[in-house]
Amino acid sequence: GIAKAETIRAEIGWVEPENVPFDKPGQLRDSYIPGDIGFDPLGLKPESEEDFIAMQNKELQNGRLGMLAAAGFLAQELVDGKGIIEHFSS
Protein backbone atom coordinates (compact mmCIF):
# COMPACT_ATOMS: atom_id res chain seq x y z
CA GLY A 1 0.00 0.00 0.00
CA ILE A 2 1.23 3.38 1.07
CA ALA A 3 4.51 2.07 2.49
CA LYS A 4 5.43 0.50 -0.86
CA ALA A 5 4.54 3.67 -2.78
CA GLU A 6 6.65 5.83 -0.44
CA THR A 7 9.56 3.39 -0.66
CA ILE A 8 9.49 3.58 -4.46
CA ARG A 9 9.31 7.39 -4.31
CA ALA A 10 12.28 7.49 -1.94
CA GLU A 11 14.31 5.20 -4.20
CA ILE A 12 13.58 7.40 -7.22
CA GLY A 13 14.28 10.75 -5.59
CA TRP A 14 16.91 10.30 -2.92
CA VAL A 15 20.53 9.18 -3.00
CA GLU A 16 21.21 5.99 -1.01
CA PRO A 17 22.34 6.82 2.56
CA GLU A 18 25.66 5.01 2.13
CA ASN A 19 26.51 7.30 -0.84
CA VAL A 20 25.69 10.58 0.91
CA PRO A 21 28.22 12.73 2.79
CA PHE A 22 27.63 12.83 6.54
CA ASP A 23 26.78 16.56 6.48
CA LYS A 24 24.12 16.23 3.71
CA PRO A 25 21.45 13.80 4.92
CA GLY A 26 18.46 13.38 2.62
CA GLN A 27 20.33 14.47 -0.51
CA LEU A 28 18.23 14.39 -3.69
CA ARG A 29 19.47 12.90 -6.95
CA ASP A 30 20.73 15.43 -9.51
CA SER A 31 18.32 14.09 -12.15
CA TYR A 32 15.27 14.20 -9.83
CA ILE A 33 12.63 16.93 -10.15
CA PRO A 34 10.53 17.04 -6.95
CA GLY A 35 7.08 15.66 -7.68
CA ASP A 36 8.15 13.73 -10.79
CA ILE A 37 8.22 10.00 -10.05
CA GLY A 38 7.62 8.94 -13.63
CA PHE A 39 3.90 8.16 -13.32
CA ASP A 40 2.09 9.74 -16.25
CA PRO A 41 -0.29 7.23 -17.86
CA LEU A 42 -2.16 9.90 -19.87
CA GLY A 43 0.96 11.64 -21.16
CA LEU A 44 0.07 15.03 -19.65
CA LYS A 45 3.46 15.82 -18.12
CA PRO A 46 5.37 18.58 -19.93
CA GLU A 47 8.65 17.59 -21.54
CA SER A 48 10.89 20.32 -20.10
CA GLU A 49 11.71 20.85 -16.43
CA GLU A 50 10.71 24.52 -16.69
CA ASP A 51 7.25 23.65 -18.03
CA PHE A 52 6.84 20.94 -15.38
CA ILE A 53 7.58 23.42 -12.59
CA ALA A 54 5.15 25.92 -14.15
CA MET A 55 2.45 23.22 -14.18
CA GLN A 56 3.20 22.40 -10.53
CA ASN A 57 2.79 26.06 -9.62
CA LYS A 58 -0.52 26.30 -11.48
CA GLU A 59 -1.78 23.21 -9.65
CA LEU A 60 -0.76 24.67 -6.28
CA GLN A 61 -2.49 27.96 -7.05
CA ASN A 62 -5.62 26.09 -8.14
CA GLY A 63 -5.63 24.14 -4.87
CA ARG A 64 -5.18 27.31 -2.84
CA LEU A 65 -8.07 28.96 -4.66
CA GLY A 66 -10.23 25.91 -3.92
CA MET A 67 -9.34 26.10 -0.22
CA LEU A 68 -10.27 29.79 -0.12
CA ALA A 69 -13.60 29.00 -1.77
CA ALA A 70 -14.31 26.28 0.79
CA ALA A 71 -13.43 28.69 3.61
CA GLY A 72 -15.86 31.20 2.07
CA PHE A 73 -18.65 28.60 2.08
CA LEU A 74 -17.99 27.86 5.74
CA ALA A 75 -17.84 31.54 6.68
CA GLN A 76 -21.14 32.20 4.90
CA GLU A 77 -22.78 29.32 6.76
CA LEU A 78 -21.45 30.59 10.10
CA VAL A 79 -22.80 34.08 9.43
CA ASP A 80 -26.38 33.25 8.39
CA GLY A 81 -26.81 29.60 9.42
CA LYS A 82 -27.85 28.47 5.92
CA GLY A 83 -25.94 25.87 3.94
CA ILE A 84 -24.67 26.44 0.42
CA ILE A 85 -27.53 24.42 -1.13
CA GLU A 86 -30.10 26.48 0.77
CA HIS A 87 -28.62 29.65 -0.74
CA PHE A 88 -29.12 28.28 -4.27
CA SER A 89 -32.82 27.66 -3.66
CA SER A 90 -33.59 31.09 -2.21
PASE-953205 format. One record per atom (N, C-alpha, C): residue number from 1; x, y, z; atom name; residue in three letters. Coordinates in Angstrom, 3 decimals, always signed. Example, Ala and Ser with C-alpha at 12.3 -4.5 7.8 and 13.67 -1.06 7.14 Angstrom:
<sites>
SITE, 1, +13.190, -5.690, +7.800, N, Ala
SITE, 1, +12.300, -4.500, +7.800, CA, Ala
SITE, 1, +13.200, -3.300, +7.800, C, Ala
SITE, 2, +12.850, -2.250, +7.080, N, Ser
SITE, 2, +13.670, -1.060, +7.140, CA, Ser
SITE, 2, +12.900, +0.030, +7.870, C, Ser
</sites>
This chain:
<sites>
SITE, 1, +0.797, -1.184, +0.000, N, Gly
SITE, 1, +0.000, +0.000, +0.000, CA, Gly
SITE, 1, +0.845, +1.255, +0.000, C, Gly
SITE, 2, +0.578, +2.075, +0.983, N, Ile
SITE, 2, +1.233, +3.376, +1.074, CA, Ile
SITE, 2, +2.724, +3.226, +1.339, C, Ile
SITE, 3, +3.098, +2.266, +2.179, N, Ala
SITE, 3, +4.515, +2.066, +2.489, CA, Ala
SITE, 3, +5.312, +1.725, +1.232, C, Ala
SITE, 4, +4.743, +0.877, +0.380, N, Lys
SITE, 4, +5.430, +0.496, -0.859, CA, Lys
SITE, 4, +5.559, +1.698, -1.800, C, Lys
SITE, 5, +4.497, +2.486, -1.915, N, Ala
SITE, 5, +4.535, +3.674, -2.775, CA, Ala
SITE, 5, +5.587, +4.676, -2.287, C, Ala
SITE, 6, +5.666, +4.886, -0.988, N, Glu
SITE, 6, +6.650, +5.825, -0.442, CA, Glu
SITE, 6, +8.073, +5.290, -0.589, C, Glu
SITE, 7, +8.237, +3.982, -0.473, N, Thr
SITE, 7, +9.559, +3.388, -0.664, CA, Thr
SITE, 7, +10.029, +3.586, -2.099, C, Thr
SITE, 8, +9.143, +3.370, -3.051, N, Ile
SITE, 8, +9.494, +3.578, -4.462, CA, Ile
SITE, 8, +9.837, +5.040, -4.711, C, Ile
SITE, 9, +9.041, +5.955, -4.144, N, Arg
SITE, 9, +9.312, +7.393, -4.314, CA, Arg
SITE, 9, +10.672, +7.761, -3.731, C, Arg
SITE, 10, +10.991, +7.205, -2.574, N, Ala
SITE, 10, +12.279, +7.493, -1.943, CA, Ala
SITE, 10, +13.431, +6.957, -2.783, C, Ala
SITE, 11, +13.257, +5.779, -3.361, N, Glu
SITE, 11, +14.314, +5.203, -4.197, CA, Glu
SITE, 11, +14.529, +6.008, -5.472, C, Glu
SITE, 12, +13.469, +6.593, -6.000, N, Ile
SITE, 12, +13.577, +7.395, -7.218, CA, Ile
SITE, 12, +14.243, +8.738, -6.924, C, Ile
SITE, 13, +13.856, +9.382, -5.826, N, Gly
SITE, 13, +14.281, +10.755, -5.586, CA, Gly
SITE, 13, +15.541, +10.948, -4.772, C, Gly
SITE, 14, +15.812, +10.052, -3.843, N, Trp
SITE, 14, +16.909, +10.296, -2.915, CA, Trp
SITE, 14, +18.099, +9.392, -3.176, C, Trp
SITE, 15, +19.279, +9.933, -2.888, N, Val
SITE, 15, +20.528, +9.177, -2.995, CA, Val
SITE, 15, +20.581, +8.200, -1.820, C, Val
SITE, 16, +21.108, +6.996, -2.071, N, Glu
SITE, 16, +21.210, +5.990, -1.015, CA, Glu
SITE, 16, +22.042, +6.539, +0.142, C, Glu
SITE, 17, +21.638, +6.262, +1.391, N, Pro
SITE, 17, +22.344, +6.819, +2.557, CA, Pro
SITE, 17, +23.834, +6.509, +2.576, C, Pro
SITE, 18, +24.234, +5.344, +2.100, N, Glu
SITE, 18, +25.664, +5.010, +2.135, CA, Glu
SITE, 18, +26.477, +5.828, +1.134, C, Glu
SITE, 19, +25.814, +6.484, +0.168, N, Asn
SITE, 19, +26.509, +7.299, -0.835, CA, Asn
SITE, 19, +26.401, +8.798, -0.583, C, Asn
SITE, 20, +25.906, +9.170, +0.589, N, Val
SITE, 20, +25.690, +10.584, +0.910, CA, Val
SITE, 20, +26.718, +11.033, +1.951, C, Val
SITE, 21, +27.328, +12.207, +1.754, N, Pro
SITE, 21, +28.224, +12.728, +2.787, CA, Pro
SITE, 21, +27.486, +12.902, +4.112, C, Pro
SITE, 22, +28.221, +12.765, +5.203, N, Phe
SITE, 22, +27.634, +12.832, +6.542, CA, Phe
SITE, 22, +26.891, +14.141, +6.790, C, Phe
SITE, 23, +27.379, +15.246, +6.219, N, Asp
SITE, 23, +26.783, +16.563, +6.482, CA, Asp
SITE, 23, +25.632, +16.911, +5.527, C, Asp
SITE, 24, +25.216, +15.964, +4.659, N, Lys
SITE, 24, +24.123, +16.228, +3.713, CA, Lys
SITE, 24, +23.084, +15.107, +3.732, C, Lys
SITE, 25, +22.451, +14.867, +4.881, N, Pro
SITE, 25, +21.451, +13.797, +4.917, CA, Pro
SITE, 25, +20.238, +14.147, +4.060, C, Pro
SITE, 26, +19.641, +13.141, +3.440, N, Gly
SITE, 26, +18.459, +13.380, +2.621, CA, Gly
SITE, 26, +18.755, +14.050, +1.298, C, Gly
SITE, 27, +19.938, +13.823, +0.745, N, Gln
SITE, 27, +20.326, +14.471, -0.510, CA, Gln
SITE, 27, +19.525, +13.902, -1.683, C, Gln
SITE, 28, +18.983, +14.799, -2.506, N, Leu
SITE, 28, +18.227, +14.390, -3.692, CA, Leu
SITE, 28, +19.170, +14.059, -4.849, C, Leu
SITE, 29, +18.698, +13.214, -5.737, N, Arg
SITE, 29, +19.473, +12.900, -6.947, CA, Arg
SITE, 29, +19.502, +14.131, -7.851, C, Arg
SITE, 30, +20.593, +14.291, -8.599, N, Asp
SITE, 30, +20.728, +15.434, -9.511, CA, Asp
SITE, 30, +19.672, +15.405, -10.610, C, Asp
SITE, 31, +19.276, +14.213, -11.051, N, Ser
SITE, 31, +18.322, +14.090, -12.147, CA, Ser
SITE, 31, +16.868, +14.152, -11.684, C, Ser
SITE, 32, +16.630, +14.250, -10.371, N, Tyr
SITE, 32, +15.272, +14.198, -9.829, CA, Tyr
SITE, 32, +14.644, +15.588, -9.763, C, Tyr
SITE, 33, +13.425, +15.704, -10.276, N, Ile
SITE, 33, +12.628, +16.926, -10.147, CA, Ile
SITE, 33, +11.559, +16.623, -9.092, C, Ile
SITE, 34, +11.525, +17.345, -7.980, N, Pro
SITE, 34, +10.533, +17.043, -6.947, CA, Pro
SITE, 34, +9.116, +16.964, -7.526, C, Pro
SITE, 35, +8.428, +15.874, -7.195, N, Gly
SITE, 35, +7.079, +15.661, -7.684, CA, Gly
SITE, 35, +7.012, +14.780, -8.916, C, Gly
SITE, 36, +8.136, +14.532, -9.573, N, Asp
SITE, 36, +8.146, +13.728, -10.791, CA, Asp
SITE, 36, +8.690, +12.343, -10.474, C, Asp
SITE, 37, +7.782, +11.366, -10.327, N, Ile
SITE, 37, +8.223, +9.997, -10.054, CA, Ile
SITE, 37, +8.007, +9.091, -11.261, C, Ile
SITE, 38, +7.728, +9.695, -12.407, N, Gly
SITE, 38, +7.618, +8.941, -13.634, CA, Gly
SITE, 38, +6.243, +8.354, -13.911, C, Gly
SITE, 39, +5.250, +8.692, -13.113, N, Phe
SITE, 39, +3.904, +8.162, -13.322, CA, Phe
SITE, 39, +3.098, +9.173, -14.117, C, Phe
SITE, 40, +2.857, +8.864, -15.385, N, Asp
SITE, 40, +2.086, +9.743, -16.252, CA, Asp
SITE, 40, +1.372, +8.911, -17.314, C, Asp
SITE, 41, +0.346, +8.137, -16.907, N, Pro
SITE, 41, -0.294, +7.229, -17.859, CA, Pro
SITE, 41, -1.024, +7.936, -19.002, C, Pro
SITE, 42, -1.438, +9.181, -18.814, N, Leu
SITE, 42, -2.165, +9.896, -19.866, CA, Leu
SITE, 42, -1.264, +10.784, -20.720, C, Leu
SITE, 43, +0.018, +10.841, -20.376, N, Gly
SITE, 43, +0.957, +11.636, -21.161, CA, Gly
SITE, 43, +0.751, +13.135, -21.028, C, Gly
SITE, 44, +0.348, +13.606, -19.851, N, Leu
SITE, 44, +0.071, +15.029, -19.651, CA, Leu
SITE, 44, +1.272, +15.821, -19.144, C, Leu
SITE, 45, +2.298, +15.136, -18.692, N, Lys
SITE, 45, +3.459, +15.819, -18.120, CA, Lys
SITE, 45, +4.239, +16.562, -19.196, C, Lys
SITE, 46, +4.560, +17.832, -18.954, N, Pro
SITE, 46, +5.371, +18.577, -19.929, CA, Pro
SITE, 46, +6.756, +17.953, -20.101, C, Pro
SITE, 47, +7.347, +18.185, -21.233, N, Glu
SITE, 47, +8.651, +17.594, -21.536, CA, Glu
SITE, 47, +9.790, +18.285, -20.784, C, Glu
SITE, 48, +9.765, +19.609, -20.714, N, Ser
SITE, 48, +10.886, +20.322, -20.099, CA, Ser
SITE, 48, +10.666, +20.521, -18.601, C, Ser
SITE, 49, +11.773, +20.630, -17.878, N, Glu
SITE, 49, +11.709, +20.846, -16.428, CA, Glu
SITE, 49, +11.025, +22.175, -16.112, C, Glu
SITE, 50, +11.299, +23.194, -16.909, N, Glu
SITE, 50, +10.705, +24.521, -16.694, CA, Glu
SITE, 50, +9.180, +24.465, -16.824, C, Glu
SITE, 51, +8.695, +23.783, -17.852, N, Asp
SITE, 51, +7.246, +23.649, -18.030, CA, Asp
SITE, 51, +6.615, +22.804, -16.929, C, Asp
SITE, 52, +7.344, +21.775, -16.465, N, Phe
SITE, 52, +6.841, +20.937, -15.384, CA, Phe
SITE, 52, +6.679, +21.750, -14.101, C, Phe
SITE, 53, +7.651, +22.576, -13.790, N, Ile
SITE, 53, +7.585, +23.416, -12.588, CA, Ile
SITE, 53, +6.460, +24.440, -12.719, C, Ile
SITE, 54, +6.263, +24.983, -13.928, N, Ala
SITE, 54, +5.151, +25.921, -14.152, CA, Ala
SITE, 54, +3.816, +25.221, -13.922, C, Ala
SITE, 55, +3.689, +23.967, -14.388, N, Met
SITE, 55, +2.448, +23.221, -14.184, CA, Met
SITE, 55, +2.234, +22.931, -12.688, C, Met
SITE, 56, +3.306, +22.617, -11.971, N, Gln
SITE, 56, +3.201, +22.397, -10.531, CA, Gln
SITE, 56, +2.684, +23.660, -9.840, C, Gln
SITE, 57, +3.223, +24.804, -10.229, N, Asn
SITE, 57, +2.794, +26.062, -9.617, CA, Asn
SITE, 57, +1.332, +26.359, -9.907, C, Asn
SITE, 58, +0.892, +26.087, -11.136, N, Lys
SITE, 58, -0.520, +26.297, -11.480, CA, Lys
SITE, 58, -1.412, +25.391, -10.644, C, Lys
SITE, 59, -0.997, +24.153, -10.442, N, Glu
SITE, 59, -1.778, +23.208, -9.649, CA, Glu
SITE, 59, -1.853, +23.660, -8.185, C, Glu
SITE, 60, -0.749, +24.159, -7.651, N, Leu
SITE, 60, -0.760, +24.673, -6.280, CA, Leu
SITE, 60, -1.685, +25.875, -6.139, C, Leu
SITE, 61, -1.623, +26.783, -7.104, N, Gln
SITE, 61, -2.487, +27.956, -7.054, CA, Gln
SITE, 61, -3.959, +27.556, -7.153, C, Gln
SITE, 62, -4.257, +26.572, -8.000, N, Asn
SITE, 62, -5.623, +26.088, -8.139, CA, Asn
SITE, 62, -6.114, +25.485, -6.817, C, Asn
SITE, 63, -5.264, +24.715, -6.157, N, Gly
SITE, 63, -5.634, +24.143, -4.868, CA, Gly
SITE, 63, -5.860, +25.203, -3.812, C, Gly
SITE, 64, -5.017, +26.223, -3.806, N, Arg
SITE, 64, -5.178, +27.311, -2.837, CA, Arg
SITE, 64, -6.480, +28.069, -3.076, C, Arg
SITE, 65, -6.817, +28.284, -4.328, N, Leu
SITE, 65, -8.074, +28.956, -4.658, CA, Leu
SITE, 65, -9.261, +28.115, -4.189, C, Leu
SITE, 66, -9.171, +26.805, -4.380, N, Gly
SITE, 66, -10.228, +25.910, -3.916, CA, Gly
SITE, 66, -10.386, +25.945, -2.401, C, Gly
SITE, 67, -9.267, +26.024, -1.679, N, Met
SITE, 67, -9.344, +26.103, -0.217, CA, Met
SITE, 67, -9.968, +27.420, +0.237, C, Met
SITE, 68, -9.645, +28.505, -0.455, N, Leu
SITE, 68, -10.265, +29.793, -0.123, CA, Leu
SITE, 68, -11.771, +29.756, -0.371, C, Leu
SITE, 69, -12.174, +29.116, -1.474, N, Ala
SITE, 69, -13.595, +29.002, -1.774, CA, Ala
SITE, 69, -14.312, +28.190, -0.694, C, Ala
SITE, 70, -13.706, +27.092, -0.264, N, Ala
SITE, 70, -14.314, +26.278, +0.790, CA, Ala
SITE, 70, -14.408, +27.062, +2.093, C, Ala
SITE, 71, -13.392, +27.854, +2.405, N, Ala
SITE, 71, -13.434, +28.690, +3.607, CA, Ala
SITE, 71, -14.553, +29.723, +3.493, C, Ala
SITE, 72, -14.765, +30.243, +2.287, N, Gly
SITE, 72, -15.857, +31.198, +2.071, CA, Gly
SITE, 72, -17.213, +30.559, +2.297, C, Gly
SITE, 73, -17.392, +29.316, +1.835, N, Phe
SITE, 73, -18.651, +28.605, +2.076, CA, Phe
SITE, 73, -18.890, +28.442, +3.568, C, Phe
SITE, 74, -17.845, +28.054, +4.303, N, Leu
SITE, 74, -17.991, +27.858, +5.744, CA, Leu
SITE, 74, -18.284, +29.179, +6.460, C, Leu
SITE, 75, -17.606, +30.242, +6.052, N, Ala
SITE, 75, -17.843, +31.543, +6.681, CA, Ala
SITE, 75, -19.274, +32.007, +6.435, C, Ala
SITE, 76, -19.764, +31.807, +5.226, N, Gln
SITE, 76, -21.141, +32.203, +4.900, CA, Gln
SITE, 76, -22.128, +31.428, +5.766, C, Gln
SITE, 77, -21.880, +30.137, +5.945, N, Glu
SITE, 77, -22.781, +29.323, +6.761, CA, Glu
SITE, 77, -22.725, +29.749, +8.225, C, Glu
SITE, 78, -21.559, +30.126, +8.711, N, Leu
SITE, 78, -21.447, +30.588, +10.097, CA, Leu
SITE, 78, -22.174, +31.910, +10.314, C, Leu
SITE, 79, -22.174, +32.771, +9.301, N, Val
SITE, 79, -22.804, +34.083, +9.433, CA, Val
SITE, 79, -24.324, +33.987, +9.440, C, Val
SITE, 80, -24.907, +33.262, +8.482, N, Asp
SITE, 80, -26.375, +33.254, +8.394, CA, Asp
SITE, 80, -27.030, +31.913, +8.722, C, Asp
SITE, 81, -26.252, +30.878, +9.003, N, Gly
SITE, 81, -26.813, +29.603, +9.416, CA, Gly
SITE, 81, -27.405, +28.775, +8.294, C, Gly
SITE, 82, -27.314, +29.225, +7.056, N, Lys
SITE, 82, -27.855, +28.474, +5.921, CA, Lys
SITE, 82, -26.699, +27.808, +5.166, C, Lys
SITE, 83, -26.944, +26.568, +4.722, N, Gly
SITE, 83, -25.939, +25.865, +3.942, CA, Gly
SITE, 83, -25.873, +26.386, +2.521, C, Gly
SITE, 84, -24.868, +25.951, +1.787, N, Ile
SITE, 84, -24.670, +26.441, +0.417, CA, Ile
SITE, 84, -25.839, +26.052, -0.482, C, Ile
SITE, 85, -26.387, +24.862, -0.305, N, Ile
SITE, 85, -27.525, +24.423, -1.132, CA, Ile
SITE, 85, -28.754, +25.276, -0.844, C, Ile
SITE, 86, -28.947, +25.632, +0.410, N, Glu
SITE, 86, -30.097, +26.481, +0.770, CA, Glu
SITE, 86, -29.994, +27.851, +0.120, C, Glu
SITE, 87, -28.796, +28.346, -0.079, N, His
SITE, 87, -28.622, +29.655, -0.742, CA, His
SITE, 87, -28.990, +29.571, -2.222, C, His
SITE, 88, -28.764, +28.427, -2.864, N, Phe
SITE, 88, -29.123, +28.281, -4.270, CA, Phe
SITE, 88, -30.647, +28.302, -4.471, C, Phe
SITE, 89, -31.375, +27.769, -3.491, N, Ser
SITE, 89, -32.820, +27.663, -3.664, CA, Ser
SITE, 89, -33.561, +28.925, -3.254, C, Ser
SITE, 90, -32.876, +29.880, -2.623, N, Ser
SITE, 90, -33.591, +31.093, -2.207, CA, Ser
SITE, 90, -33.412, +32.246, -3.174, C, Ser
</sites>
